[in-house]
Amino acid sequence: MNTELTLYGYWRSSAAYRVRIALNLKGLVYRQIAVHLVKDGGQQHQPAYRELNPQGLVPLLIDGGNAGGEVRIAQSLAILEYLEEVFPVPSLLPADPAHRAQVRSLAQHIACDIHPLNNLRVLQYLTGELGVSDEAKDTWYRHWVETGLAAVERGLEVFGGKLSLGTRPGYLEACLIPQLYNARRFNCDLSGYPRILDIAARCETLEAFRNAAPEVQPDAQ
């Protein structure tokens, strides 16, 4: 299928990282446009980008090859769902409805419960508007990440030591690996999450994950 996919993102954005993994797992060709979240006061706030995405966040996916006209989609999970529906092969979700729901439950816990409390704009507000020290900010970060990952660790029991799609990763791993990357950046204690670390060890050597990693993105320089 001919595609014209453009991803607006930032190399260190875990939400954009999720989408890059998903695009790579599906073997889709896409171009990237960088939106620097710190430079120039945050390029996501500039009028030109707000015109494209009124939410003023990354990622934003634009599908210029859609038969009904150009489609713009914000929010990483909505993008993953769109990719799954428009480009269903290979699937990123299990075929069994119960397993699909379990994958979505854990992915939403990561994307909607853990990540928002530690997003850049939240951390900037803590240190800027509220005058929280960097030490206290990092304590805040680690508390919510470690609490959230503990729940994910228990939730992974349902997969019996396998990846979410059995022998291959998909939707869940696309959400989990970026969150783990952030946890490592902030020196979170990961010793209590052997299932998560096992999944990471299996995924991070795969080309789809290596090519999505923050450090190898064009705007990481």
Backbone bond lengths (Angstrom), bond angles and torsions (degrees), N, CA, C in turn:
res aa  C-N    CA-C-N  psi(-1)  N-CA   C-N-CA  omega(-1)  CA-C   N-CA-C  phi
1 M - - - 1.467 - - 1.529 109.10 -
2 N 1.315 116.48 130.89 1.455 121.09 178.04 1.522 109.90 -73.71
3 T 1.324 116.20 127.20 1.456 119.09 -178.83 1.513 110.41 -126.58
4 E 1.303 114.88 152.89 1.462 122.28 174.50 1.517 106.80 -131.93
5 L 1.310 115.54 74.67 1.451 121.28 -174.91 1.525 110.63 -99.81
6 T 1.323 115.16 131.95 1.457 121.77 176.95 1.517 108.45 -125.78
7 L 1.331 116.02 129.62 1.456 121.39 -179.89 1.520 109.32 -113.93
8 Y 1.328 115.33 117.39 1.460 121.31 170.89 1.525 107.48 -88.64
9 G 1.313 116.33 125.44 1.453 118.81 -177.27 1.509 112.21 -160.56
10 Y 1.306 114.65 -173.54 1.464 123.18 178.57 1.514 106.53 -136.30
11 W 1.309 117.02 137.54 1.461 121.12 -170.36 1.515 113.08 -55.05
12 R 1.347 117.97 -34.60 1.450 120.41 -174.91 1.533 112.49 -100.18
13 S 1.302 117.78 2.04 1.462 120.70 176.71 1.521 109.75 -71.82
14 S 1.328 116.74 120.55 1.466 118.58 179.94 1.515 111.29 -69.04
15 A 1.322 118.01 -28.18 1.463 120.46 177.48 1.529 110.61 -67.78
16 A 1.331 117.31 -42.76 1.462 120.65 176.12 1.525 110.61 -67.42
17 Y 1.322 116.26 -35.34 1.469 122.68 177.24 1.527 109.55 -58.92
18 R 1.334 117.88 -43.25 1.473 121.65 177.71 1.523 110.95 -55.86
19 V 1.319 114.45 -46.07 1.464 119.26 -175.32 1.525 110.43 -68.93
20 R 1.331 117.18 -39.71 1.467 119.30 177.45 1.526 111.08 -59.38
21 I 1.325 116.32 -42.49 1.472 119.43 178.04 1.522 110.40 -60.75
22 A 1.326 116.64 -47.21 1.464 120.39 -178.32 1.530 111.63 -61.68
23 L 1.323 117.01 -44.64 1.465 120.63 177.32 1.521 111.19 -59.55
24 N 1.316 115.90 -41.92 1.459 120.12 -179.81 1.528 111.78 -68.20
25 L 1.332 116.85 -41.95 1.464 119.98 178.79 1.524 111.28 -60.83
26 K 1.324 116.46 -32.45 1.464 120.57 179.34 1.532 112.44 -86.44
27 G 1.329 116.44 -5.13 1.449 119.86 178.60 1.514 113.71 70.72
28 L 1.318 117.19 28.38 1.458 121.70 -177.16 1.530 111.02 -89.91
29 V 1.309 115.52 140.72 1.461 121.73 176.69 1.532 108.23 -87.88
30 Y 1.322 115.97 133.49 1.463 119.90 179.86 1.520 109.57 -150.55
31 R 1.310 115.38 154.69 1.462 118.83 173.38 1.518 108.60 -106.50
32 Q 1.320 115.40 154.21 1.454 120.60 -178.18 1.526 110.87 -114.22
33 I 1.310 115.31 141.80 1.465 122.24 171.73 1.518 106.88 -124.50
34 A 1.319 115.44 124.08 1.458 120.50 -175.34 1.528 111.46 -80.38
35 V 1.321 114.88 136.93 1.464 122.97 172.35 1.527 105.35 -123.30
36 H 1.322 116.53 101.15 1.462 120.28 -174.61 1.528 109.60 -74.01
37 L 1.318 116.07 122.21 1.464 120.45 -173.19 1.524 113.79 -80.99
38 V 1.332 116.85 -6.10 1.471 120.44 -179.53 1.520 111.92 -120.61
39 K 1.315 116.73 -41.97 1.465 121.27 -177.09 1.528 111.36 -61.67
40 D 1.330 116.23 146.10 1.472 122.63 177.48 1.527 112.03 58.81
41 G 1.317 115.85 31.45 1.460 119.02 -178.65 1.521 113.32 76.99
42 G 1.320 116.18 9.96 1.464 121.02 -177.95 1.514 109.88 98.77
43 Q 1.333 116.98 100.98 1.467 120.10 -175.78 1.521 112.80 -66.50
44 Q 1.338 116.04 -16.74 1.463 119.51 176.80 1.528 112.50 -66.27
45 H 1.349 116.63 -16.43 1.467 120.74 -179.18 1.527 112.61 -91.93
46 Q 1.312 117.11 -9.16 1.457 120.07 -175.79 1.530 111.25 -70.15
47 P 1.343 116.81 145.16 1.468 120.75 -175.70 1.523 114.12 -54.56
48 A 1.334 117.09 -37.70 1.463 119.17 -177.34 1.520 110.89 -63.00
49 Y 1.343 116.43 -39.86 1.459 118.33 179.30 1.522 111.07 -76.51
50 R 1.335 116.87 -37.54 1.472 119.81 178.49 1.526 110.95 -62.16
51 E 1.314 116.45 -28.76 1.461 119.21 176.80 1.521 110.30 -65.63
52 L 1.332 116.22 -36.43 1.461 120.40 177.39 1.522 111.55 -76.47
53 N 1.332 115.78 -42.19 1.465 121.33 -176.16 1.527 109.37 -136.07
54 P 1.328 117.45 95.44 1.465 120.89 -178.31 1.527 114.07 -58.48
55 Q 1.340 117.76 -20.30 1.454 120.12 177.84 1.525 112.01 -69.60
56 G 1.324 116.79 -21.74 1.451 120.06 179.12 1.508 113.53 66.20
57 L 1.320 116.86 34.81 1.462 122.29 -178.85 1.525 109.16 -130.43
58 V 1.323 115.58 165.82 1.463 120.83 169.17 1.523 107.10 -117.35
59 P 1.332 115.89 151.51 1.452 129.19 7.36 1.523 112.36 -88.32
60 L 1.321 112.55 167.26 1.457 121.85 168.50 1.523 106.79 -134.98
61 L 1.324 116.26 128.29 1.462 120.94 176.95 1.515 108.80 -108.53
62 I 1.323 115.42 131.89 1.465 121.14 174.16 1.517 108.14 -116.76
63 D 1.322 115.27 123.64 1.461 122.02 176.33 1.521 107.90 -105.32
64 G 1.322 115.84 101.49 1.457 120.50 -178.92 1.511 113.24 -85.33
65 G 1.331 116.74 -3.75 1.453 119.94 -178.44 1.507 113.66 -103.15
66 N 1.331 117.39 8.13 1.458 120.44 -179.66 1.521 110.76 -67.38
67 A 1.313 115.96 135.69 1.470 120.53 -175.88 1.518 112.22 -61.33
68 G 1.323 117.48 -28.62 1.463 120.59 -178.81 1.508 113.62 -89.83
69 G 1.339 117.67 6.09 1.453 121.61 -178.49 1.521 110.69 112.28
70 E 1.311 115.30 168.98 1.463 120.56 -176.74 1.522 111.71 -57.37
71 V 1.330 115.42 135.73 1.459 121.94 179.89 1.524 108.74 -118.53
72 R 1.329 116.04 132.56 1.459 121.95 175.97 1.528 108.64 -115.90
73 I 1.315 115.70 128.27 1.461 119.83 -177.94 1.516 109.69 -131.91
74 A 1.327 116.11 123.46 1.456 122.67 172.93 1.527 108.28 -100.05
75 Q 1.335 115.47 170.76 1.466 124.41 179.49 1.531 111.06 73.63
76 S 1.324 114.83 120.58 1.462 120.22 -171.19 1.523 113.94 -61.16
77 L 1.331 117.94 -40.91 1.469 117.94 -178.95 1.523 111.79 -68.90
78 A 1.321 116.67 -35.33 1.466 119.36 175.28 1.522 110.30 -63.92
79 I 1.325 116.70 -37.07 1.465 120.52 177.45 1.523 110.35 -65.70
80 L 1.330 116.68 -43.97 1.465 119.46 178.48 1.523 111.45 -60.81
81 E 1.323 117.17 -40.30 1.464 120.76 178.46 1.528 110.54 -65.61
82 Y 1.336 116.55 -40.26 1.459 120.29 178.48 1.526 110.70 -62.29
83 L 1.330 116.22 -46.96 1.462 119.66 179.51 1.524 111.24 -60.34
84 E 1.328 115.95 -38.66 1.461 120.17 -179.24 1.528 111.12 -65.67
85 E 1.312 117.18 -35.72 1.464 120.54 -177.80 1.529 112.60 -82.20
86 V 1.322 116.65 -37.60 1.468 119.76 -176.39 1.522 111.78 -84.65
87 F 1.328 116.06 -33.03 1.467 121.53 179.97 1.528 107.90 -124.89
88 P 1.327 118.18 73.93 1.467 121.49 -168.24 1.525 115.79 -71.86
89 V 1.327 117.53 -12.32 1.472 119.88 -178.09 1.534 109.41 -121.23
90 P 1.329 116.91 127.04 1.463 128.29 -4.85 1.517 111.44 -76.40
91 S 1.296 116.32 147.43 1.453 120.86 -178.77 1.532 110.83 -73.23
92 L 1.321 115.81 146.57 1.462 121.28 175.20 1.525 111.54 -101.66
93 L 1.330 116.42 -2.04 1.464 121.33 -177.88 1.528 110.10 -121.19
94 P 1.330 117.77 147.86 1.470 120.52 177.22 1.519 111.50 -63.55
95 A 1.317 116.41 155.11 1.463 121.07 178.71 1.521 112.04 -74.15
96 D 1.320 116.58 -33.30 1.470 121.14 -178.20 1.530 110.50 -72.37
97 P 1.331 118.27 128.35 1.475 120.95 -177.63 1.522 113.86 -57.42
98 A 1.333 117.06 -39.35 1.469 119.46 -179.95 1.520 110.89 -65.88
99 H 1.318 116.99 -43.45 1.465 120.44 178.50 1.521 111.27 -66.07
100 R 1.344 116.36 -37.72 1.469 120.24 176.88 1.519 110.30 -59.76
101 A 1.336 115.90 -44.60 1.457 120.02 -179.61 1.521 111.17 -65.11
102 Q 1.333 117.23 -37.74 1.459 120.43 178.73 1.524 111.25 -65.92
103 V 1.325 116.85 -39.73 1.460 121.18 176.29 1.520 110.21 -62.38
104 R 1.318 116.10 -48.73 1.467 119.63 -179.08 1.530 111.30 -63.04
105 S 1.319 117.01 -37.74 1.465 120.67 179.38 1.518 111.14 -60.50
106 L 1.321 117.41 -47.81 1.461 120.31 -179.75 1.530 111.21 -68.93
107 A 1.332 116.60 -39.53 1.468 120.00 179.04 1.520 110.78 -62.95
108 Q 1.332 116.60 -41.50 1.460 119.79 179.11 1.523 111.54 -68.93
109 H 1.323 117.15 -33.75 1.462 119.45 176.06 1.527 110.05 -61.32
110 I 1.323 116.02 -41.89 1.464 120.32 178.44 1.524 111.11 -66.83
111 A 1.339 115.41 -51.47 1.464 120.22 -172.03 1.522 114.00 -77.81
112 C 1.327 117.01 -28.44 1.466 120.08 -172.71 1.528 113.84 -109.23
113 D 1.331 117.92 -21.49 1.459 120.80 -178.40 1.526 112.44 -108.76
114 I 1.333 117.29 -46.21 1.462 120.04 -178.00 1.528 111.31 -80.75
115 H 1.313 115.92 -56.65 1.464 120.77 -170.85 1.534 114.56 -60.72
116 P 1.330 120.83 -44.29 1.470 119.26 -176.30 1.529 113.79 -59.51
117 L 1.327 117.54 -32.48 1.463 120.23 -179.34 1.519 112.21 -72.69
118 N 1.321 116.27 -13.16 1.462 120.44 -177.07 1.521 112.52 -125.01
119 N 1.314 115.91 16.89 1.448 120.85 178.97 1.528 109.89 -69.87
120 L 1.333 116.69 157.50 1.455 121.75 -175.75 1.524 111.93 -55.65
121 R 1.323 117.71 -45.08 1.468 119.18 -176.11 1.522 111.59 -66.78
122 V 1.342 117.36 -30.80 1.468 120.50 176.32 1.523 110.19 -69.15
123 L 1.334 116.89 -45.57 1.461 120.72 179.25 1.528 111.29 -64.36
124 Q 1.333 116.78 -38.41 1.462 120.30 177.17 1.526 111.56 -64.88
125 Y 1.318 117.30 -36.78 1.461 120.80 178.82 1.529 110.65 -68.37
126 L 1.334 115.90 -38.95 1.462 119.61 179.09 1.528 111.11 -60.61
127 T 1.332 116.72 -46.93 1.460 119.70 -176.37 1.524 112.43 -82.28
128 G 1.331 116.77 -31.86 1.461 120.12 -177.17 1.512 113.47 -84.62
129 E 1.310 117.35 -69.22 1.468 122.05 -175.40 1.522 112.87 -70.65
130 L 1.317 117.35 -37.18 1.464 120.39 -175.28 1.525 113.30 -97.75
131 G 1.332 117.09 -8.44 1.452 120.14 176.15 1.517 115.11 68.91
132 V 1.325 116.70 25.28 1.470 120.97 178.73 1.527 108.91 -71.95
133 S 1.320 116.80 138.79 1.459 120.70 179.48 1.518 110.81 -69.71
134 D 1.334 116.14 159.81 1.458 119.79 177.79 1.525 111.12 -60.96
135 E 1.324 116.61 -37.29 1.463 120.08 179.15 1.524 111.10 -63.31
136 A 1.334 116.25 -44.91 1.463 120.29 179.30 1.530 110.69 -67.00
137 K 1.325 116.11 -37.87 1.473 120.01 177.63 1.525 110.62 -60.62
138 D 1.321 116.65 -44.93 1.461 120.46 179.89 1.523 111.39 -65.62
139 T 1.331 116.50 -34.74 1.467 120.12 176.16 1.518 110.26 -64.10
140 W 1.336 116.14 -44.11 1.474 122.21 175.01 1.518 109.48 -55.33
141 Y 1.322 116.82 -49.85 1.459 122.35 -176.98 1.529 110.51 -57.70
142 R 1.315 115.54 -52.47 1.464 119.54 -175.72 1.524 111.88 -63.92
143 H 1.326 116.95 -37.24 1.464 119.68 179.87 1.516 111.21 -58.98
144 W 1.326 117.48 -50.82 1.453 120.63 -175.10 1.522 112.17 -72.60
145 V 1.329 117.19 -36.05 1.461 119.52 178.31 1.525 110.32 -67.69
146 E 1.319 116.60 -47.40 1.466 119.47 -177.87 1.527 111.52 -66.48
147 T 1.334 117.11 -38.20 1.464 119.90 176.24 1.525 110.92 -63.10
148 G 1.325 116.17 -44.12 1.459 120.31 -179.21 1.512 112.97 -67.46
149 L 1.332 116.79 -43.42 1.457 119.44 -179.19 1.524 111.89 -66.61
150 A 1.320 116.98 -29.21 1.472 119.61 176.20 1.523 110.34 -61.43
151 A 1.331 116.80 -39.72 1.461 120.46 178.02 1.525 111.03 -69.51
152 V 1.335 116.98 -38.90 1.465 120.13 177.15 1.526 110.23 -62.96
153 E 1.327 115.99 -43.50 1.467 120.76 179.35 1.519 110.99 -54.40
154 R 1.311 117.09 -45.72 1.467 120.43 178.88 1.522 111.29 -68.36
155 G 1.326 116.13 -38.07 1.461 119.63 -179.46 1.513 113.32 -65.04
156 L 1.322 116.90 -25.97 1.464 120.60 -179.38 1.522 112.83 -71.43
157 E 1.311 117.63 -9.60 1.467 121.42 178.23 1.524 111.76 -54.93
158 V 1.340 116.35 -33.84 1.472 119.76 -174.36 1.529 112.55 -65.70
159 F 1.345 117.43 -16.63 1.463 119.72 -177.78 1.521 112.40 -93.15
160 G 1.314 117.08 0.35 1.458 121.28 172.52 1.521 114.88 56.40
161 G 1.322 117.09 38.22 1.453 120.32 177.94 1.517 114.52 82.87
162 K 1.331 117.18 1.37 1.465 121.22 178.63 1.525 110.66 -99.82
163 L 1.318 116.03 170.28 1.450 120.81 171.80 1.529 108.75 -74.04
164 S 1.322 116.72 170.22 1.465 119.53 -174.07 1.524 112.85 -64.29
165 L 1.336 116.62 -24.10 1.466 120.64 176.76 1.526 110.87 -110.80
166 G 1.308 115.75 26.01 1.455 120.45 178.99 1.515 111.70 86.88
167 T 1.326 115.03 -91.07 1.466 119.48 -179.15 1.521 113.16 -98.95
168 R 1.323 117.65 -3.63 1.460 119.47 -178.86 1.523 111.24 -137.04
169 P 1.328 116.45 155.23 1.461 120.79 -179.81 1.518 111.94 -84.78
170 G 1.321 115.49 164.37 1.456 120.20 179.02 1.513 111.86 -155.49
171 Y 1.295 114.85 -136.45 1.473 124.84 -175.17 1.534 111.69 -52.51
172 L 1.324 116.71 -48.02 1.466 120.46 -176.66 1.521 111.49 -64.76
173 E 1.311 116.97 -46.72 1.462 120.21 -178.39 1.523 111.50 -66.48
174 A 1.342 116.65 -30.81 1.463 120.08 176.57 1.524 111.44 -63.01
175 C 1.316 116.87 -27.36 1.469 121.35 177.29 1.523 111.94 -89.64
176 L 1.321 116.53 -36.25 1.461 120.67 -173.67 1.524 113.17 -72.60
177 I 1.318 117.87 -44.45 1.461 120.55 -174.37 1.529 112.08 -62.81
178 P 1.330 120.92 -43.26 1.467 119.39 176.25 1.530 113.39 -62.26
179 Q 1.342 117.12 -36.73 1.459 118.96 178.64 1.526 110.48 -67.18
180 L 1.321 116.70 -36.47 1.453 120.77 177.60 1.531 110.33 -67.77
181 Y 1.312 116.70 -37.57 1.472 121.36 175.93 1.526 110.18 -57.48
182 N 1.311 116.18 -45.92 1.467 120.17 179.08 1.523 111.57 -65.10
183 A 1.318 116.20 -39.62 1.464 119.83 179.24 1.527 110.74 -61.06
184 R 1.310 116.28 -39.89 1.465 119.75 177.94 1.526 111.33 -67.05
185 R 1.307 116.71 -38.51 1.472 120.21 178.98 1.522 111.19 -57.66
186 F 1.315 116.54 -37.46 1.459 120.61 -176.41 1.534 112.30 -99.84
187 N 1.329 115.30 17.46 1.469 121.31 173.53 1.525 113.43 56.45
188 C 1.321 116.07 41.60 1.461 120.03 174.74 1.533 109.55 -70.31
189 D 1.300 115.83 148.62 1.461 121.33 177.62 1.529 108.56 -78.08
190 L 1.323 116.58 112.15 1.467 121.81 -175.71 1.522 112.48 -105.72
191 S 1.312 116.92 7.90 1.463 120.20 -174.44 1.523 113.13 -65.30
192 G 1.314 116.97 -22.11 1.461 119.85 -177.98 1.516 114.67 -90.93
193 Y 1.344 117.62 11.64 1.465 120.85 -174.52 1.532 111.01 -125.90
194 P 1.332 118.86 62.78 1.465 120.35 -176.57 1.527 114.06 -63.00
195 R 1.330 117.76 -34.22 1.471 119.48 178.91 1.530 110.45 -65.76
196 I 1.320 116.14 -43.28 1.462 120.57 179.36 1.524 110.30 -62.77
197 L 1.308 116.92 -44.61 1.463 120.56 -178.91 1.528 111.22 -66.53
198 D 1.323 117.28 -33.62 1.463 120.68 177.56 1.525 110.16 -66.46
199 I 1.320 116.45 -43.84 1.470 119.85 177.53 1.516 110.40 -61.76
200 A 1.327 116.49 -43.36 1.461 120.11 179.81 1.523 111.07 -60.57
201 A 1.322 116.95 -42.93 1.465 120.54 -179.93 1.522 111.28 -61.30
202 R 1.320 117.66 -34.76 1.462 120.99 179.41 1.533 112.18 -75.30
203 C 1.328 115.92 -34.06 1.469 120.12 -173.49 1.525 113.59 -86.63
204 E 1.305 116.98 -39.55 1.462 119.71 -167.93 1.524 113.49 -68.88
205 T 1.321 118.59 -13.97 1.465 120.98 175.54 1.526 112.55 -88.69
206 L 1.336 116.78 -11.48 1.465 120.60 -177.67 1.525 110.30 -76.78
207 E 1.323 115.77 145.51 1.463 121.21 -175.96 1.526 112.22 -58.07
208 A 1.329 117.32 -39.89 1.467 120.61 -177.99 1.523 111.26 -60.86
209 F 1.314 117.02 -35.49 1.452 121.44 179.86 1.520 111.40 -82.64
210 R 1.340 116.78 -40.36 1.468 120.13 179.05 1.523 110.87 -60.52
211 N 1.329 116.79 -42.31 1.465 120.64 -177.84 1.523 112.95 -74.79
212 A 1.326 116.93 -14.72 1.465 120.88 177.89 1.516 112.01 -94.87
213 A 1.324 118.31 -9.83 1.460 121.87 -174.44 1.526 111.32 -60.03
214 P 1.317 117.11 143.43 1.468 120.51 -176.27 1.518 114.53 -53.82
215 E 1.327 117.62 -43.67 1.469 120.32 -172.38 1.517 114.05 -66.71
216 V 1.330 118.70 -18.59 1.462 120.09 -178.07 1.530 112.54 -100.67
217 Q 1.332 117.07 7.02 1.459 119.84 179.15 1.535 110.59 -78.15
218 P 1.340 117.50 150.94 1.470 120.79 -175.88 1.530 113.63 -58.11
219 D 1.330 117.88 -31.40 1.464 120.50 -176.90 1.530 113.44 -93.66
220 A 1.339 116.75 12.19 1.456 120.05 -179.04 1.522 112.13 -80.12
221 Q 1.328 117.14 -10.30 1.469 120.28 -178.07 1.523 111.67 -72.44
